[in-house]
Amino acid sequence: MVFFVPGKLEVNQSKKQSDEQLSDRLDLVLISNAKRIGISLQELNELRVRDFIEMVDIHCGDIENSKNTNQATQEDIDKLLA
């Protein structure tokens, strides 16, 4: 017997599996985020997990707010290269 599985359902299932794998390695997620925002492992060791997570939230919020900048136009590029 063959069953048809909609593509959307397959994507949701694979996403759930990857989320489960990610949550299993919270230590690696924390270290990766520390490196991404420029904190050494020694500095990370001095922070509480709560403080570090808040720090990452603040840093990511700053990045999201800076995404509202204007795209460069051809005129801007011409001025730069002139």
DADA-V318854 format. One line per field, one symbol per residue. phi: phi as a letter, one per 40 degrees, with the letter a starting at -180 (. if undefined). psi: psi as a letter, one per 20 degrees, with the letter a starting at -180 (. if undefined). burial: 1 if it has 9 or more other C-alpha atoms within 8 Angstrom, else 0. A space follows every 10 residues. Layout:
phi: ???
psi: ???
burial: ???
This chain:
phi: .bbcbddccc cccccccccc ccccbccccc cccccccgbc ccccccccdd cccccccccc cccccccccc cccccccccc cc
psi: ppqpoqhhhg ggghggghhg hghhlhghgg gghghhjkpr hghhhiqqgg ggghgggggh hhghhiijqq qprhggghgg i.
burial: 0000000001 0000000000 0100000010 1011100010 1001000000 0100010010 0000000000 0000001000 00
